[in-house]
Protein backbone atom coordinates (compact mmCIF):
# COMPACT_ATOMS: atom_id res chain seq x y z
CA UNK A 1 0.00 0.00 0.00
CA UNK A 2 1.19 3.40 -0.89
CA UNK A 3 1.10 5.93 1.86
CA UNK A 4 0.01 9.37 0.68
CA UNK A 5 2.68 11.98 0.92
CA UNK A 6 1.90 15.17 2.79
CA UNK A 7 2.40 17.99 0.35
CA UNK A 8 3.76 20.23 3.09
CA UNK A 9 6.26 17.57 4.15
CA UNK A 10 7.43 17.28 0.54
CA UNK A 11 7.82 21.05 0.31
CA UNK A 12 9.94 21.03 3.45
CA UNK A 13 12.08 18.21 2.10
CA UNK A 14 12.84 20.10 -1.07
CA UNK A 15 13.04 23.60 0.36
CA UNK A 16 15.30 22.98 3.33
CA UNK A 17 18.11 21.44 1.32
CA UNK A 18 17.85 24.30 -1.22
CA UNK A 19 18.08 26.92 1.51
CA UNK A 20 20.95 25.04 3.07
CA UNK A 21 22.76 24.89 -0.24
CA UNK A 22 22.32 28.60 -0.71
CA UNK A 23 23.69 29.26 2.76
CA UNK A 24 26.60 26.99 2.02
CA UNK A 25 27.47 28.94 -1.13
CA UNK A 26 27.40 32.18 0.88
CA UNK A 27 29.85 30.65 3.31
CA UNK A 28 32.08 29.59 0.42
CA UNK A 29 32.70 33.13 -0.81
CA UNK A 30 34.09 34.26 2.52
CA UNK A 31 37.89 34.47 2.67
CA UNK A 32 38.10 32.09 5.60
CA UNK A 33 36.48 29.11 3.75
CA UNK A 34 39.06 26.76 2.22
CA UNK A 35 38.39 25.12 -1.13
CA UNK A 36 36.57 21.72 -1.04
CA UNK A 37 35.73 21.98 2.69
CA UNK A 38 32.64 20.08 3.93
CA UNK A 39 29.95 22.29 5.38
CA UNK A 40 27.37 21.12 7.90
CA UNK A 41 24.23 23.16 7.62
CA UNK A 42 21.94 23.32 10.63
CA UNK A 43 18.48 22.17 9.73
CA UNK A 44 19.56 20.22 6.70
CA UNK A 45 18.49 16.64 6.15
CA UNK A 46 21.03 14.54 8.04
CA UNK A 47 20.66 11.73 5.50
CA UNK A 48 21.93 13.83 2.64
CA UNK A 49 25.61 13.81 1.69
CA UNK A 50 27.72 16.82 2.70
CA UNK A 51 27.62 19.63 0.19
CA UNK A 52 30.86 19.99 -1.72
CA UNK A 53 31.42 23.63 -2.56
CA UNK A 54 32.84 24.76 -5.89
CA UNK A 55 36.52 25.72 -6.10
CA UNK A 56 36.74 29.51 -6.09
CA UNK A 57 39.17 31.37 -8.42
CA UNK A 58 40.58 34.77 -7.49
CA UNK A 59 40.11 37.31 -10.27
CA UNK A 60 43.04 39.71 -10.46
CA UNK A 61 42.50 42.97 -12.32
CA UNK A 62 45.40 45.10 -13.64
CA UNK A 63 44.82 48.85 -13.84
CA UNK A 64 45.25 50.42 -17.26
CA UNK A 65 48.61 52.16 -17.69
CA UNK A 66 48.54 55.72 -19.05
CA UNK A 67 50.11 56.42 -22.42
CA UNK A 68 53.75 57.42 -21.99
CA UNK A 69 53.88 60.99 -23.31
CA UNK A 70 57.08 63.01 -22.71
CA UNK A 71 56.68 66.54 -21.46
CA UNK A 72 59.92 68.46 -21.76
CA UNK A 73 60.78 72.15 -22.01
CA UNK A 74 63.27 73.13 -24.74
CA UNK A 75 66.87 72.01 -24.23
CA UNK A 76 69.43 73.74 -26.45
CA UNK A 77 71.85 71.35 -28.15
CA UNK A 78 73.60 73.81 -30.51
CA UNK A 79 74.59 77.34 -29.50
CA UNK A 80 75.31 80.07 -32.06
CA UNK A 81 78.97 81.11 -32.19
CA UNK A 82 80.59 84.47 -32.83
CA UNK A 83 81.74 84.84 -36.42
CA UNK A 84 84.09 87.02 -38.46
CA UNK A 85 83.75 87.61 -42.17
CA UNK A 86 84.94 90.07 -44.78
CA UNK A 87 82.49 92.90 -45.42
CA UNK A 88 79.90 91.94 -48.03
CA UNK A 89 80.24 88.19 -47.53
CA UNK A 90 77.68 85.86 -45.97
CA UNK A 91 77.93 84.39 -42.49
CA UNK A 92 75.75 81.67 -40.95
CA UNK A 93 74.67 81.37 -37.31
CA UNK A 94 73.40 77.97 -36.17
CA UNK A 95 71.18 77.15 -33.15
CA UNK A 96 69.11 74.06 -32.35
CA UNK A 97 67.09 72.60 -29.48
CA UNK A 98 65.18 69.47 -28.48
CA UNK A 99 61.99 69.19 -26.43
CA UNK A 100 58.57 67.54 -26.27
CA UNK A 101 56.63 68.69 -28.09
CA UNK A 102 59.34 69.82 -30.52
CA UNK A 103 60.01 73.53 -29.90
CA UNK A 104 59.39 76.36 -32.33
CA UNK A 105 62.39 78.55 -33.14
CA UNK A 106 62.60 82.28 -33.83
CA UNK A 107 65.65 84.51 -34.32
CA UNK A 108 65.99 87.96 -32.78
CA UNK A 109 68.47 90.83 -33.03
CA UNK A 110 69.47 93.68 -30.73
CA UNK A 111 71.07 96.87 -32.05
CA UNK A 112 73.82 98.89 -30.35
CA UNK A 113 73.23 97.90 -26.74
CA UNK A 114 69.59 98.98 -26.65
CA UNK A 115 68.55 95.85 -24.69
CA UNK A 116 65.53 95.65 -26.99
CA UNK A 117 65.32 92.39 -28.93
CA UNK A 118 63.41 92.49 -32.22
CA UNK A 119 62.10 89.41 -34.03
CA UNK A 120 63.60 88.83 -37.48
CA UNK A 121 60.65 88.22 -39.84
CA UNK A 122 60.63 84.73 -41.34
CA UNK A 123 63.75 83.59 -39.44
CA UNK A 124 62.42 80.31 -38.02
CA UNK A 125 65.08 77.82 -39.18
CA UNK A 126 68.10 76.47 -37.31
CA UNK A 127 70.44 78.51 -39.50
CA UNK A 128 70.34 82.31 -39.75
CA UNK A 129 71.99 83.76 -42.86
CA UNK A 130 73.49 87.25 -42.54
CA UNK A 131 75.09 89.48 -45.16
CA UNK A 132 78.00 91.15 -43.35
CA UNK A 133 77.85 94.94 -43.38
CA UNK A 134 78.91 97.80 -41.07
CA UNK A 135 75.62 97.51 -39.17
CA UNK A 136 76.52 93.90 -38.31
CA UNK A 137 79.26 95.17 -35.99
CA UNK A 138 76.62 96.92 -33.87
CA UNK A 139 74.17 94.01 -33.82
CA UNK A 140 73.83 90.88 -31.71
CA UNK A 141 71.73 87.81 -32.46
CA UNK A 142 70.03 85.03 -30.50
CA UNK A 143 67.46 82.27 -31.05
CA UNK A 144 64.48 81.64 -28.78
CA UNK A 145 62.86 78.18 -28.57
CA UNK A 146 59.30 77.69 -27.27
CA UNK A 147 56.94 74.80 -26.65
CA UNK A 148 54.01 74.07 -24.32
CA UNK A 149 56.29 73.53 -21.35
CA UNK A 150 58.70 76.43 -21.55
CA UNK A 151 60.89 78.93 -23.38
CA UNK A 152 64.68 78.87 -23.72
CA UNK A 153 67.00 81.51 -25.14
CA UNK A 154 70.30 80.68 -26.81
CA UNK A 155 73.58 82.39 -26.14
CA UNK A 156 74.08 85.78 -27.75
CA UNK A 157 76.28 85.78 -30.87
CA UNK A 158 78.07 88.66 -32.57
CA UNK A 159 79.27 89.06 -36.14
CA UNK A 160 82.45 90.96 -37.03
CA UNK A 161 82.20 92.36 -40.55
CA UNK A 162 85.72 93.55 -41.26
CA UNK A 163 87.70 95.19 -43.99
CA UNK A 164 91.21 94.00 -44.66
CA UNK A 165 93.84 96.72 -44.49
CA UNK A 166 97.62 96.96 -44.67
CA UNK A 167 98.18 98.82 -41.40
CA UNK A 168 95.12 99.11 -39.08
CA UNK A 169 93.26 96.61 -36.91
CA UNK A 170 90.41 97.56 -34.59
CA UNK A 171 87.20 99.56 -34.93
CA UNK A 172 86.43 102.77 -36.75
CA UNK A 173 83.20 104.77 -36.62
CA UNK A 174 82.05 106.98 -39.48
CA UNK A 175 78.92 108.78 -40.66
CA UNK A 176 79.04 111.87 -38.44
CA UNK A 177 81.27 114.72 -37.25
CA UNK A 178 83.43 113.56 -34.33
CA UNK A 179 84.78 115.78 -31.56
CA UNK A 180 86.09 113.25 -29.01
CA UNK A 181 87.42 109.70 -28.73
CA UNK A 182 88.71 107.77 -25.72
CA UNK A 183 89.67 104.27 -24.59
CA UNK A 184 91.66 102.26 -22.04
CA UNK A 185 94.07 99.37 -22.69
CA UNK A 186 96.96 97.42 -21.19
CA UNK A 187 100.38 97.68 -22.83
CA UNK A 188 101.08 94.27 -24.41
CA UNK A 189 104.29 92.27 -24.13
CA UNK A 190 106.25 92.10 -27.39
CA UNK A 191 108.27 89.04 -28.44
CA UNK A 192 111.42 89.86 -30.39
CA UNK A 193 113.37 87.51 -32.62
CA UNK A 194 117.16 87.95 -32.51
CA UNK A 195 118.17 91.03 -34.48
CA UNK A 196 114.58 91.87 -35.48
CA UNK A 197 113.16 95.36 -35.98
CA UNK A 198 109.36 95.45 -35.72
CA UNK A 199 106.66 97.79 -34.38
CA UNK A 200 103.03 97.89 -33.23
CA UNK A 201 101.09 100.94 -32.07
CA UNK A 202 98.03 101.04 -29.79
CA UNK A 203 96.10 104.28 -30.00
CA UNK A 204 92.86 106.26 -29.97
CA UNK A 205 92.18 109.06 -32.44
CA UNK A 206 90.05 111.02 -34.85
CA UNK A 207 90.32 111.04 -38.68
CA UNK A 208 92.61 109.01 -40.90
CA UNK A 209 89.97 106.68 -42.34
CA UNK A 210 89.59 107.94 -45.86
CA UNK A 211 91.29 111.32 -45.37
CA UNK A 212 94.78 112.73 -44.93
CA UNK A 213 94.95 113.80 -41.28
CA UNK A 214 94.98 111.88 -38.01
CA UNK A 215 94.79 113.32 -34.48
CA UNK A 216 95.99 110.44 -32.30
CA UNK A 217 97.75 109.43 -29.07
CA UNK A 218 98.91 106.08 -27.72
CA UNK A 219 101.72 103.62 -26.98
CA UNK A 220 104.27 101.71 -29.05
CA UNK A 221 105.58 98.17 -28.53
CA UNK A 222 108.58 97.54 -30.76
CA UNK A 223 111.72 95.52 -31.31
CA UNK A 224 114.97 97.35 -32.03
CA UNK A 225 117.72 94.98 -33.14
CA UNK A 226 115.99 92.20 -31.23
CA UNK A 227 115.43 94.16 -27.99
CA UNK A 228 111.90 95.10 -26.82
CA UNK A 229 111.08 98.78 -26.39
CA UNK A 230 107.99 100.52 -24.96
CA UNK A 231 107.01 104.19 -25.08
CA UNK A 232 104.16 106.70 -25.41
CA UNK A 233 103.60 109.29 -28.14
CA UNK A 234 101.10 111.58 -29.84
CA UNK A 235 100.78 112.75 -33.45
CA UNK A 236 98.98 115.25 -35.69
CA UNK A 237 99.53 113.39 -38.94
CA UNK A 238 99.47 115.78 -41.87
CA UNK A 239 100.41 118.94 -39.94
CA UNK A 240 103.90 119.84 -41.15
CA UNK A 241 104.25 122.46 -38.44
CA UNK A 242 104.24 119.79 -35.73
CA UNK A 243 107.29 117.57 -36.15
CA UNK A 244 106.59 117.40 -39.89
CA UNK A 245 103.37 115.55 -39.09
CA UNK A 246 105.15 112.59 -37.48
CA UNK A 247 105.07 111.03 -34.01
CA UNK A 248 106.21 113.08 -31.03
CA UNK A 249 107.65 110.73 -28.37
CA UNK A 250 106.85 111.40 -24.71
CA UNK A 251 109.59 111.21 -22.10
CA UNK A 252 107.42 109.29 -19.63
CA UNK A 253 108.27 105.67 -18.81
CA UNK A 254 106.06 102.88 -20.17
CA UNK A 255 106.31 99.21 -19.23
CA UNK A 256 104.45 96.12 -20.46
CA UNK A 257 101.36 95.53 -18.31
CA UNK A 258 100.81 99.24 -17.63
CA UNK A 259 97.17 100.30 -17.83
CA UNK A 260 96.81 103.29 -20.16
CA UNK A 261 93.86 105.66 -20.67
CA UNK A 262 93.92 108.08 -23.60
CA UNK A 263 91.62 110.63 -25.19
CA UNK A 264 91.45 113.12 -28.07
CA UNK A 265 89.13 116.11 -27.62
CA UNK A 266 88.29 119.19 -29.66
CA UNK A 267 87.10 122.37 -27.91
CA UNK A 268 86.69 125.31 -30.27
CA UNK A 269 89.86 125.14 -32.39
CA UNK A 270 92.01 123.49 -29.71
CA UNK A 271 92.82 119.82 -29.84
CA UNK A 272 93.83 118.19 -26.55
CA UNK A 273 95.56 114.82 -26.69
CA UNK A 274 95.87 113.22 -23.24
CA UNK A 275 97.35 109.94 -22.05
CA UNK A 276 97.54 108.59 -18.49
CA UNK A 277 99.60 105.70 -17.19
CA UNK A 278 97.33 104.50 -14.40
CA UNK A 279 99.94 102.00 -13.22
CA UNK A 280 102.84 104.46 -12.91
CA UNK A 281 100.54 107.38 -12.07
CA UNK A 282 101.54 109.96 -14.67
CA UNK A 283 99.57 112.02 -17.21
CA UNK A 284 100.63 113.89 -20.32
CA UNK A 285 98.18 116.45 -21.80
CA UNK A 286 99.18 118.01 -25.13
CA UNK A 287 97.38 120.92 -26.81
CA UNK A 288 97.42 121.75 -30.50
CA UNK A 289 95.71 124.96 -31.62
CA UNK A 290 94.31 125.36 -35.13
CA UNK A 291 96.26 122.59 -36.87
CA UNK A 292 96.76 122.81 -40.61
CA UNK A 293 95.15 121.43 -42.60
CA UNK A 294 91.96 121.66 -40.57
CA UNK A 295 90.91 118.13 -39.52
CA UNK A 296 87.74 116.88 -41.20
CA UNK A 297 86.53 115.01 -38.08
CA UNK A 298 84.97 112.38 -40.33
CA UNK A 299 85.92 109.28 -38.34
CA UNK A 300 86.93 108.11 -34.86
CA UNK A 301 88.83 104.94 -34.08
CA UNK A 302 90.60 102.68 -31.58
CA UNK A 303 93.41 100.86 -33.35
CA UNK A 304 96.41 98.56 -33.23
CA UNK A 305 98.63 99.62 -36.12
CA UNK A 306 101.56 98.44 -38.16
CA UNK A 307 103.17 101.87 -38.50
CA UNK A 308 104.93 103.46 -41.44
CA UNK A 309 108.56 104.47 -41.53
CA UNK A 310 108.74 107.82 -43.29
CA UNK A 311 111.40 110.27 -44.40
CA UNK A 312 108.59 112.56 -45.54
CA UNK A 313 104.80 112.43 -45.59
CA UNK A 314 104.88 111.29 -49.19
CA UNK A 315 107.83 108.91 -48.74
CA UNK A 316 106.81 106.13 -46.35
CA UNK A 317 107.30 102.38 -46.12
CA UNK A 318 105.44 99.86 -44.01
CA UNK A 319 107.28 98.30 -41.10
CA UNK A 320 107.05 94.67 -40.00
CA UNK A 321 104.34 94.07 -37.42
CA UNK A 322 105.47 93.13 -33.92
CA UNK A 323 104.54 89.79 -32.38
CA UNK A 324 102.49 91.16 -29.47
CA UNK A 325 100.28 89.60 -26.84
CA UNK A 326 96.54 90.23 -27.26
CA UNK A 327 95.48 93.81 -26.52
CA UNK A 328 92.14 94.42 -24.81
CA UNK A 329 90.54 97.83 -25.21
CA UNK A 330 87.77 98.94 -22.85
CA UNK A 331 85.74 102.07 -22.08
CA UNK A 332 85.79 102.94 -25.77
CA UNK A 333 83.73 106.06 -26.39
CA UNK A 334 83.16 108.35 -29.37
CA UNK A 335 81.31 111.68 -29.30
CA UNK A 336 79.73 112.85 -32.54
CA UNK A 337 77.19 115.37 -33.78
CA UNK A 338 74.60 112.67 -34.55
CA UNK A 339 75.03 109.17 -33.18
CA UNK A 340 71.99 107.95 -35.10
CA UNK A 341 73.85 108.24 -38.41
CA UNK A 342 77.08 106.50 -37.38
CA UNK A 343 78.31 103.13 -38.63
CA UNK A 344 81.02 100.97 -37.08
CA UNK A 345 83.53 99.01 -39.17
CA UNK A 346 85.96 96.34 -37.98
CA UNK A 347 89.42 96.32 -39.55
CA UNK A 348 91.85 93.42 -39.85
CA UNK A 349 95.52 94.07 -40.63
CA UNK A 350 97.41 91.71 -42.94
CA UNK A 351 101.22 91.70 -43.08
CA UNK A 352 101.90 89.16 -45.85
CA UNK A 353 104.32 86.45 -44.83
CA UNK A 354 104.49 87.74 -41.24
CA UNK A 355 101.05 87.64 -39.66
CA UNK A 356 97.79 89.42 -39.02
CA UNK A 357 96.03 91.47 -36.35
CA UNK A 358 92.37 90.56 -35.92
CA UNK A 359 89.74 92.23 -33.70
CA UNK A 360 87.22 90.30 -31.67
CA UNK A 361 83.52 91.09 -31.67
CA UNK A 362 82.47 94.12 -29.67
CA UNK A 363 81.23 93.47 -26.14
CA UNK A 364 77.51 93.53 -25.37
CA UNK A 365 77.62 97.22 -24.42
CA UNK A 366 79.82 97.99 -27.46
CA UNK A 367 82.71 99.53 -25.55
CA UNK A 368 85.24 96.69 -25.38
CA UNK A 369 87.11 94.36 -27.73
CA UNK A 370 90.51 92.74 -28.14
CA UNK A 371 93.04 92.53 -30.96
CA UNK A 372 95.16 89.40 -31.39
CA UNK A 373 98.29 88.72 -33.41
CA UNK A 374 98.36 85.56 -35.53
CA UNK A 375 101.67 84.52 -37.05
CA UNK A 376 101.61 83.55 -40.70
CA UNK A 377 103.68 80.48 -39.87
CA UNK A 378 101.60 79.15 -36.97
C-alpha positions as CSV (number, residue, x, y, z in Angstrom):
1,X,0.0,0.0,0.0
2,X,1.2,3.4,-0.9
3,X,1.1,5.9,1.9
4,X,0.0,9.4,0.7
5,X,2.7,12.0,0.9
6,X,1.9,15.2,2.8
7,X,2.4,18.0,0.3
8,X,3.8,20.2,3.1
9,X,6.3,17.6,4.1
10,X,7.4,17.3,0.5
11,X,7.8,21.0,0.3
12,X,9.9,21.0,3.5
13,X,12.1,18.2,2.1
14,X,12.8,20.1,-1.1
15,X,13.0,23.6,0.4
16,X,15.3,23.0,3.3
17,X,18.1,21.4,1.3
18,X,17.8,24.3,-1.2
19,X,18.1,26.9,1.5
20,X,20.9,25.0,3.1
21,X,22.8,24.9,-0.2
22,X,22.3,28.6,-0.7
23,X,23.7,29.3,2.8
24,X,26.6,27.0,2.0
25,X,27.5,28.9,-1.1
26,X,27.4,32.2,0.9
27,X,29.9,30.7,3.3
28,X,32.1,29.6,0.4
29,X,32.7,33.1,-0.8
30,X,34.1,34.3,2.5
31,X,37.9,34.5,2.7
32,X,38.1,32.1,5.6
33,X,36.5,29.1,3.7
34,X,39.1,26.8,2.2
35,X,38.4,25.1,-1.1
36,X,36.6,21.7,-1.0
37,X,35.7,22.0,2.7
38,X,32.6,20.1,3.9
39,X,30.0,22.3,5.4
40,X,27.4,21.1,7.9
41,X,24.2,23.2,7.6
42,X,21.9,23.3,10.6
43,X,18.5,22.2,9.7
44,X,19.6,20.2,6.7
45,X,18.5,16.6,6.2
46,X,21.0,14.5,8.0
47,X,20.7,11.7,5.5
48,X,21.9,13.8,2.6
49,X,25.6,13.8,1.7
50,X,27.7,16.8,2.7
51,X,27.6,19.6,0.2
52,X,30.9,20.0,-1.7
53,X,31.4,23.6,-2.6
54,X,32.8,24.8,-5.9
55,X,36.5,25.7,-6.1
56,X,36.7,29.5,-6.1
57,X,39.2,31.4,-8.4
58,X,40.6,34.8,-7.5
59,X,40.1,37.3,-10.3
60,X,43.0,39.7,-10.5
61,X,42.5,43.0,-12.3
62,X,45.4,45.1,-13.6
63,X,44.8,48.8,-13.8
64,X,45.2,50.4,-17.3
65,X,48.6,52.2,-17.7
66,X,48.5,55.7,-19.0
67,X,50.1,56.4,-22.4
68,X,53.8,57.4,-22.0
69,X,53.9,61.0,-23.3
70,X,57.1,63.0,-22.7
71,X,56.7,66.5,-21.5
72,X,59.9,68.5,-21.8
73,X,60.8,72.2,-22.0
74,X,63.3,73.1,-24.7
75,X,66.9,72.0,-24.2
76,X,69.4,73.7,-26.5
77,X,71.8,71.4,-28.2
78,X,73.6,73.8,-30.5
79,X,74.6,77.3,-29.5
80,X,75.3,80.1,-32.1
81,X,79.0,81.1,-32.2
82,X,80.6,84.5,-32.8
83,X,81.7,84.8,-36.4
84,X,84.1,87.0,-38.5
85,X,83.7,87.6,-42.2
86,X,84.9,90.1,-44.8
87,X,82.5,92.9,-45.4
88,X,79.9,91.9,-48.0
89,X,80.2,88.2,-47.5
90,X,77.7,85.9,-46.0
91,X,77.9,84.4,-42.5
92,X,75.8,81.7,-40.9
93,X,74.7,81.4,-37.3
94,X,73.4,78.0,-36.2
95,X,71.2,77.2,-33.2
96,X,69.1,74.1,-32.4
97,X,67.1,72.6,-29.5
98,X,65.2,69.5,-28.5
99,X,62.0,69.2,-26.4
100,X,58.6,67.5,-26.3
101,X,56.6,68.7,-28.1
102,X,59.3,69.8,-30.5
103,X,60.0,73.5,-29.9
104,X,59.4,76.4,-32.3
105,X,62.4,78.6,-33.1
106,X,62.6,82.3,-33.8
107,X,65.7,84.5,-34.3
108,X,66.0,88.0,-32.8
109,X,68.5,90.8,-33.0
110,X,69.5,93.7,-30.7
111,X,71.1,96.9,-32.0
112,X,73.8,98.9,-30.3
113,X,73.2,97.9,-26.7
114,X,69.6,99.0,-26.6
115,X,68.6,95.9,-24.7
116,X,65.5,95.7,-27.0
117,X,65.3,92.4,-28.9
118,X,63.4,92.5,-32.2
119,X,62.1,89.4,-34.0
120,X,63.6,88.8,-37.5
121,X,60.7,88.2,-39.8
122,X,60.6,84.7,-41.3
123,X,63.8,83.6,-39.4
124,X,62.4,80.3,-38.0
125,X,65.1,77.8,-39.2
126,X,68.1,76.5,-37.3
127,X,70.4,78.5,-39.5
128,X,70.3,82.3,-39.7
129,X,72.0,83.8,-42.9
130,X,73.5,87.2,-42.5
131,X,75.1,89.5,-45.2
132,X,78.0,91.1,-43.4
133,X,77.8,94.9,-43.4
134,X,78.9,97.8,-41.1
135,X,75.6,97.5,-39.2
136,X,76.5,93.9,-38.3
137,X,79.3,95.2,-36.0
138,X,76.6,96.9,-33.9
139,X,74.2,94.0,-33.8
140,X,73.8,90.9,-31.7
141,X,71.7,87.8,-32.5
142,X,70.0,85.0,-30.5
143,X,67.5,82.3,-31.1
144,X,64.5,81.6,-28.8
145,X,62.9,78.2,-28.6
146,X,59.3,77.7,-27.3
147,X,56.9,74.8,-26.7
148,X,54.0,74.1,-24.3
149,X,56.3,73.5,-21.3
150,X,58.7,76.4,-21.6
151,X,60.9,78.9,-23.4
152,X,64.7,78.9,-23.7
153,X,67.0,81.5,-25.1
154,X,70.3,80.7,-26.8
155,X,73.6,82.4,-26.1
156,X,74.1,85.8,-27.8
157,X,76.3,85.8,-30.9
158,X,78.1,88.7,-32.6
159,X,79.3,89.1,-36.1
160,X,82.5,91.0,-37.0
161,X,82.2,92.4,-40.5
162,X,85.7,93.6,-41.3
163,X,87.7,95.2,-44.0
164,X,91.2,94.0,-44.7
165,X,93.8,96.7,-44.5
166,X,97.6,97.0,-44.7
167,X,98.2,98.8,-41.4
168,X,95.1,99.1,-39.1
169,X,93.3,96.6,-36.9
170,X,90.4,97.6,-34.6
171,X,87.2,99.6,-34.9
172,X,86.4,102.8,-36.7
173,X,83.2,104.8,-36.6
174,X,82.0,107.0,-39.5
175,X,78.9,108.8,-40.7
176,X,79.0,111.9,-38.4
177,X,81.3,114.7,-37.2
178,X,83.4,113.6,-34.3
179,X,84.8,115.8,-31.6
180,X,86.1,113.3,-29.0
181,X,87.4,109.7,-28.7
182,X,88.7,107.8,-25.7
183,X,89.7,104.3,-24.6
184,X,91.7,102.3,-22.0
185,X,94.1,99.4,-22.7
186,X,97.0,97.4,-21.2
187,X,100.4,97.7,-22.8
188,X,101.1,94.3,-24.4
189,X,104.3,92.3,-24.1
190,X,106.2,92.1,-27.4
191,X,108.3,89.0,-28.4
192,X,111.4,89.9,-30.4
193,X,113.4,87.5,-32.6
194,X,117.2,88.0,-32.5
195,X,118.2,91.0,-34.5
196,X,114.6,91.9,-35.5
197,X,113.2,95.4,-36.0
198,X,109.4,95.5,-35.7
199,X,106.7,97.8,-34.4
200,X,103.0,97.9,-33.2
201,X,101.1,100.9,-32.1
202,X,98.0,101.0,-29.8
203,X,96.1,104.3,-30.0
204,X,92.9,106.3,-30.0
205,X,92.2,109.1,-32.4
206,X,90.1,111.0,-34.9
207,X,90.3,111.0,-38.7
208,X,92.6,109.0,-40.9
209,X,90.0,106.7,-42.3
210,X,89.6,107.9,-45.9
211,X,91.3,111.3,-45.4
212,X,94.8,112.7,-44.9
213,X,94.9,113.8,-41.3
214,X,95.0,111.9,-38.0
215,X,94.8,113.3,-34.5
216,X,96.0,110.4,-32.3
217,X,97.7,109.4,-29.1
218,X,98.9,106.1,-27.7
219,X,101.7,103.6,-27.0
220,X,104.3,101.7,-29.1
221,X,105.6,98.2,-28.5
222,X,108.6,97.5,-30.8
223,X,111.7,95.5,-31.3
224,X,115.0,97.4,-32.0
225,X,117.7,95.0,-33.1
226,X,116.0,92.2,-31.2
227,X,115.4,94.2,-28.0
228,X,111.9,95.1,-26.8
229,X,111.1,98.8,-26.4
230,X,108.0,100.5,-25.0
231,X,107.0,104.2,-25.1
232,X,104.2,106.7,-25.4
233,X,103.6,109.3,-28.1
234,X,101.1,111.6,-29.8
235,X,100.8,112.7,-33.4
236,X,99.0,115.2,-35.7
237,X,99.5,113.4,-38.9
238,X,99.5,115.8,-41.9
239,X,100.4,118.9,-39.9
240,X,103.9,119.8,-41.2
241,X,104.3,122.5,-38.4
242,X,104.2,119.8,-35.7
243,X,107.3,117.6,-36.1
244,X,106.6,117.4,-39.9
245,X,103.4,115.5,-39.1
246,X,105.2,112.6,-37.5
247,X,105.1,111.0,-34.0
248,X,106.2,113.1,-31.0
249,X,107.7,110.7,-28.4
250,X,106.9,111.4,-24.7
251,X,109.6,111.2,-22.1
252,X,107.4,109.3,-19.6
253,X,108.3,105.7,-18.8
254,X,106.1,102.9,-20.2
255,X,106.3,99.2,-19.2
256,X,104.4,96.1,-20.5
257,X,101.4,95.5,-18.3
258,X,100.8,99.2,-17.6
259,X,97.2,100.3,-17.8
260,X,96.8,103.3,-20.2
261,X,93.9,105.7,-20.7
262,X,93.9,108.1,-23.6
263,X,91.6,110.6,-25.2
264,X,91.5,113.1,-28.1
265,X,89.1,116.1,-27.6
266,X,88.3,119.2,-29.7
267,X,87.1,122.4,-27.9
268,X,86.7,125.3,-30.3
269,X,89.9,125.1,-32.4
270,X,92.0,123.5,-29.7
271,X,92.8,119.8,-29.8
272,X,93.8,118.2,-26.6
273,X,95.6,114.8,-26.7
274,X,95.9,113.2,-23.2
275,X,97.4,109.9,-22.1
276,X,97.5,108.6,-18.5
277,X,99.6,105.7,-17.2
278,X,97.3,104.5,-14.4
279,X,99.9,102.0,-13.2
280,X,102.8,104.5,-12.9
281,X,100.5,107.4,-12.1
282,X,101.5,110.0,-14.7
283,X,99.6,112.0,-17.2
284,X,100.6,113.9,-20.3
285,X,98.2,116.4,-21.8
286,X,99.2,118.0,-25.1
287,X,97.4,120.9,-26.8
288,X,97.4,121.7,-30.5
289,X,95.7,125.0,-31.6
290,X,94.3,125.4,-35.1
291,X,96.3,122.6,-36.9
292,X,96.8,122.8,-40.6
293,X,95.2,121.4,-42.6
294,X,92.0,121.7,-40.6
295,X,90.9,118.1,-39.5
296,X,87.7,116.9,-41.2
297,X,86.5,115.0,-38.1
298,X,85.0,112.4,-40.3
299,X,85.9,109.3,-38.3
300,X,86.9,108.1,-34.9
301,X,88.8,104.9,-34.1
302,X,90.6,102.7,-31.6
303,X,93.4,100.9,-33.4
304,X,96.4,98.6,-33.2
305,X,98.6,99.6,-36.1
306,X,101.6,98.4,-38.2
307,X,103.2,101.9,-38.5
308,X,104.9,103.5,-41.4
309,X,108.6,104.5,-41.5
310,X,108.7,107.8,-43.3
311,X,111.4,110.3,-44.4
312,X,108.6,112.6,-45.5
313,X,104.8,112.4,-45.6
314,X,104.9,111.3,-49.2
315,X,107.8,108.9,-48.7
316,X,106.8,106.1,-46.3
317,X,107.3,102.4,-46.1
318,X,105.4,99.9,-44.0
319,X,107.3,98.3,-41.1
320,X,107.0,94.7,-40.0
321,X,104.3,94.1,-37.4
322,X,105.5,93.1,-33.9
323,X,104.5,89.8,-32.4
324,X,102.5,91.2,-29.5
325,X,100.3,89.6,-26.8
326,X,96.5,90.2,-27.3
327,X,95.5,93.8,-26.5
328,X,92.1,94.4,-24.8
329,X,90.5,97.8,-25.2
330,X,87.8,98.9,-22.8
331,X,85.7,102.1,-22.1
332,X,85.8,102.9,-25.8
333,X,83.7,106.1,-26.4
334,X,83.2,108.4,-29.4
335,X,81.3,111.7,-29.3
336,X,79.7,112.9,-32.5
337,X,77.2,115.4,-33.8
338,X,74.6,112.7,-34.6
339,X,75.0,109.2,-33.2
340,X,72.0,107.9,-35.1
341,X,73.9,108.2,-38.4
342,X,77.1,106.5,-37.4
343,X,78.3,103.1,-38.6
344,X,81.0,101.0,-37.1
345,X,83.5,99.0,-39.2
346,X,86.0,96.3,-38.0
347,X,89.4,96.3,-39.5
348,X,91.9,93.4,-39.9
349,X,95.5,94.1,-40.6
350,X,97.4,91.7,-42.9
351,X,101.2,91.7,-43.1
352,X,101.9,89.2,-45.8
353,X,104.3,86.4,-44.8
354,X,104.5,87.7,-41.2
355,X,101.0,87.6,-39.7
356,X,97.8,89.4,-39.0
357,X,96.0,91.5,-36.4
358,X,92.4,90.6,-35.9
359,X,89.7,92.2,-33.7
360,X,87.2,90.3,-31.7
361,X,83.5,91.1,-31.7
362,X,82.5,94.1,-29.7
363,X,81.2,93.5,-26.1
364,X,77.5,93.5,-25.4
365,X,77.6,97.2,-24.4
366,X,79.8,98.0,-27.5
367,X,82.7,99.5,-25.5
368,X,85.2,96.7,-25.4
369,X,87.1,94.4,-27.7
370,X,90.5,92.7,-28.1
371,X,93.0,92.5,-31.0
372,X,95.2,89.4,-31.4
373,X,98.3,88.7,-33.4
374,X,98.4,85.6,-35.5
375,X,101.7,84.5,-37.0
376,X,101.6,83.6,-40.7
377,X,103.7,80.5,-39.9
378,X,101.6,79.2,-37.0
